[in-house]
Each structure stands twice: as C-alpha cells, then as structure tokens.
Amino acid sequence: MSDDAAKPAQPSKRRRSISYHTASVRNAIVTKFPDALLGGRLRARHIVQPIEIAERTLASANWPKAFDGLRIAHLSDIHFGHLLGPERLMQAVDAVRAVRPDLIAITGDLVDLSADESPLLFEHLSLLKASLGVFVVLGNHDHLDHPRSIVRGARDAGLIPLTDESVRAGGRNGLLVAGIDWSKSIPGCIERLRRCGMARSDLLLAHNPKAFVGAVDREIPLTLSGHTHGGQVARRANRRHNLVFTQRLSAGHYQQGDCHLYVTNGVGAWFPLRVNCPPEIAVIEMRAR
C-alpha cells in the first residue's frame, strides 16, 4: 500500500455560509483569543466543572401505559470543538452509560462550528446504547456547516437521526418518537412538527424549546429541548433569571396540562463561562397517570 493510500481522507473543500464565518469570528473573539491570552486557563477552568445528573420523575395521562417508568437520558448542546474535546465528551458518554437509560435523546448542537469535527464526535457517541435506541436531532450550530454530513455521520454511528419525522421505538407498538430539525420561530417549529406526519406523538425532540407550543396543541406528553444552555449565567435564587432573557422557556421543567417540557442546560457551551448553570445530563423517568 502506498503512503498516500494509507493517509486518512481529507475533508472536501466547500463554500461555507456567511453564518459559519460570523460564528467563527465570534468564537475567535469571545473564546479562542481570550483563552490564548490566559494560556488556556479559561478553557481549563470551564471544563473542570463536573457534569451534573438532573433526575426528574414526570407523570402524564397522555403517556402510554406500556411505557410506564421509561427512563430517558437527555443529552444536548455538546458543541464539540475548542471548548469540549474528546476527553470531556467521553466523560459525558460515561455518565449517560452509567444511568442505564431505556432511551437516549440528543437534542442538537452536536458540533460547535465545523462538520469536520463530526467523525471524531460520532466515534465517541457510537458507544451509547439503549434498548429503544439513541435518537438525534440537529440544532442551529449543526446547520452552520454541511448538516447533511452530520446526519449521515449519526446514522453511520448507529444513532437514529430524525429530520421532521416520527418513528416507533421498540417495534410496531413501540413508543412514537418525533424529531424536528432546527427552526428559530414558533411557526417554523409548528410547521416542522406538521411534517412529521402523525396527529400526535409520545415524545418530541426539538432543539428549540419554542416547539413546546406546537407540542401542547398536539397533546404530546413530553418534549425535550436544549439550545439555551440555561442562560449559562443565572441567579442562584432563580435560575430562570438568566442571560437568555428573550427566551420564555429557558431552563428546567415546564408543564401545561398533561404536557411536559424539559430544557436542559446541556453539557457544552459557546463561551467559557457558566455561573449557576452547571453542565448537565437530564434523566427523565416518565410515569403514566
């Protein structure tokens, strides 16, 4: 075999979007440059924070009795890149495996900037296993650079990417899981949910918590989202008082009738500061009422 044949394939060159370049500049100014000035101490102090396990038991009359007591591990906002590398990702993977969930939900922003990071990301995420499957939806950062390759990478790693579609987890009479792609608005989320093609679902995965509005209309018992990072900086007395002041659904558990939403803080970040918003993995136990 020649030396050239032994080399790993290089990422193909492609024209990147204005959004990608804007995010790259922001990342350089807010994260990489200050971190370099401080000799890497910003990143080191950021990733030393332990990943918390946030456990919740929720009940809904709409939840199918056949799946009473189902345990879901909810992982979001990995932002694989400068602030979260392979070692930190492995900590998150090990934490998910330790809680032995029946289903794993990954709700977007898998990469921070470049899709070129995704092969190494999925090498680690492929270690996640659950009896009902590991489901993935994309977030806004995943759309900065070649989202189709991220979807393809998830599928090749044995995960189940959902792009405005519904599937049965666990066979013909399984849990009905819907997953929608990124949309920044309530009408956009509702339209994507409509494309899923089912009048209702048991579980909705959506990066944007605004999808909860459409989930309530369809009486979906549980919606899992990320996107906000819990604000990253919040008051100790009330974590919903945070930097995401424009987002009504910003952190933790919300309920409307028999419909629940959990917005996780996520495990990653896009700037190296978390105050009263620890990185977390949510573990939701759903009960049928």
N, C-alpha and C positions, 0 to 999 in steps of 0.2 A: 504493500500500500504506500502511495506517495505521501510526502509530508503535507502537501496541500489537501489530500483526501482525508487526512487524519484530523485536520482542523475543524472545529465546530462551525456550523453555518453562521454567517454573519447576518444581522438583521437587514432586511431590504430597505433601501433608501426610499423615503416617501415624503411628499409635501405635507407638512403639518399645519394645523389650523392656527388662526390668529389667537384663539382661546388657549391653545397649547403654549404659544410663545408668551402670551400675557402671564399665564400661570408660572412659566419658567422664570420670568423676570421677578415676579412676586416671591417665588421660592428663593431666588438668589438674594434678594434684598432682605427678606424677613427671616430667613433661616440660614442659608449657607454662609453668607458673608459675616453676620454676627458670630456664628459658630466658629468660623475660621479665625476671627479676631481674638476669640477667647480660647483658642487652642483645643476646640472640640468639647469644651466643658458644658455648653448649652445642651448639646445632644446627649452627653453622658448623664447629666443630671435629669434630663427629661425621661430617658428610658430606664432609669433605675427605679422609677415609681412602680410598685407592684401592680399587677393586673388583678382587679377585684372580681369576685364572682358574685353577681347580683341575683339572688334567688327570689322568685315570686311564685305564688300559687294563685291562679285566677280561675273563676268559675263563670260559666255562661250556659243559659238554657239552649243556646244555639249550637253548642259544641256537641259533636256526635258521641253518644254513649259508648260506642265501640272503642273510642279512643280516650275514655276517661282515665286521667292520670298520666297522659303522654308528657314526656319531658323533652323540651326543645332547648338546644343550646343556640344562642343568638350571638353571632359574631359580625361586627361591622366596622367600616372605616379603618381598614388595615393601613392604607396609604403606604404600601410597600415602596421603599425608596431611601432617601437620605436619613430620615428620622426613624425609620423602622426597617431594619435589615434582617437577614436570615436568623440570627440568634434570638432576637426579640420575637420574631414570628414563631419560632419553634417553642418559645415559652407559651404563646397563645395556643398553639396547636396542642401542646401537652396539657394545658389547663382544660381545654374542651374535651379531650380524650378522658381526662380524669373524672369528669362528671357523668360519663356513660349515658349520653342522651339517646333518645329514640329517633330523633330527627335533628339535623343541623341546618340552620339558616344563616346565610352570609348575605348581608343586605347592602352591598355596594361599596364603592371607592376602594377596590382591591389594590389598585396601584395609585401612586401619588401623581406621577406625571407621564412616564413613558411606558408604552406597551412592551418595550424591550425588556422590562423588568419581569414580565409575567411568567416566562418559563421557570425561573428560579422560585417565584412565588408559588406556582402550582406544583412544583416538585415537593414543597412542604405541605400544601393544602391537600395533596393526594393521600396523605397519611390519615386524614379524617374519615371515619367510618361511622355509620349509624344504620340501624335496621331498616328505617324508612327512607334513608337517603340523605345526601348533602346537597342542598339547593342554593343557587346563587342568582342574584340579580345585580345589574350594573348601576353605578352611581355616576354623578356628573364628572368626577375625575377620570373615570374609566372611558369617558367619551372624548377626552382631550386628545387621545392618540390611538387610532386603529382599534375601536371597540370590538370589531368582529374577531380580531385575533385573540382577544381576551375571552370572548365567548367560546371560541374554538379550543383555547387552552384549558378552559374549565371542563369542557366535555371530554377532552383527551385525558384529563387527570381523573376521570371517573366521577366528577361532580355533575349536577343537573342544572344547567343554566336555563332560566325562564325569561323569555322576552315577550311580554304581553300574551301569556298563555297559562293554561291550567292543566295539571296532571294529577293522576291518582297515585298517591304514595302508599305502597303496600298492596297493590293489585286492584282488581276490578271494583271491589267495595272499599277501597282504601280512602285515606284522608285526601280531600280535594284541596290541593295547594295551588294558589295562583301567584304569579310573579310578574311585576310590571317593570319596564325599563324606565330610565330617568326621565322625569318631566319636572319643570320648576314651578308649575302652577297647579291649582286645584282643578280647573277644567281639563288641563292636559293629563293629569293623573286619572281623572274620571274617564276620559276618552280611552286611555290605555287599558284601564280596567274593563271597559266595554269590549275591547278587542279580545279579551281572554275567552270570550265566547260562552261563558256559563252565567246563569242567572245569579248564582251565589257560589261561595267557596267557604271552606272551613278555616283556611289560613291564607293571609295575604302577605307577601313580601314586597316591600317598596322602599327604595332608598329615601324618598322624600316623605316625611310624616304627613304632609298635606293629603296624601292618598287616603287617610282615615275618613275624610268627608265622604268619599265615594263608598268606602267600606261600610260605613254606618247605613247609607242608603240601601245597600245590599244585605244588611244584617250579617256581615261576616264577623264571627265571634272574636277573632284575633288578628291584628295587624302588627307586623314587626318592621321597624324602620331605624334609620341612623341619621346620617347627614349633618346633624347639628353639633356633634361631639359634646353634647350637654352644655354648649357655650364655651367650653374649655376654661373659662374663668367665671366663677359664680360666687354668690354669697353663701357663707357656711349655714346661715339660718334658713335659707330658702334657695335651693339650687336652681329653681326655675327663674330666679333673678340672675340672669347671666348675660354674656355678651351677644347672644342671639336674640336681641330684643325685638326684632321684626318677626320672629317665628313664634306663633302662638303655642305650638306643640313642640317644645324644645328639649324636654328631659324627663325620663322616667315613665310612669304609668298614667294613662288617661282612660276614662270609661264613659261611655254614653249608652245608657240602657244595658243591653246584653252584649255590647261590642267593646272590646278592649284594644288599646294601642300601647305598645311599649317602644319607647325611643331610647336606644342605648347610647351611652357615652362613646362607645367604640373603643378599639384598642390603639389606634394610631392618632395622628394629628397632622395639621399642615403648618403649625408653627410651634416651637419648642417650649410651650408653657401650658401647664394645667394647674388650676387653683380650685380646690373643692369640686373638681370634676375628674375623679380618678379614671384611668383607663379601665374598662370593664368588659366582661363577657356575661351576658344575661342568661339565666337558666329559668325558663318558664315551665311550670307544671300546670297543665290545663285540666280542669275538672268539669264534668257535665252536671248541670243542676237539674 
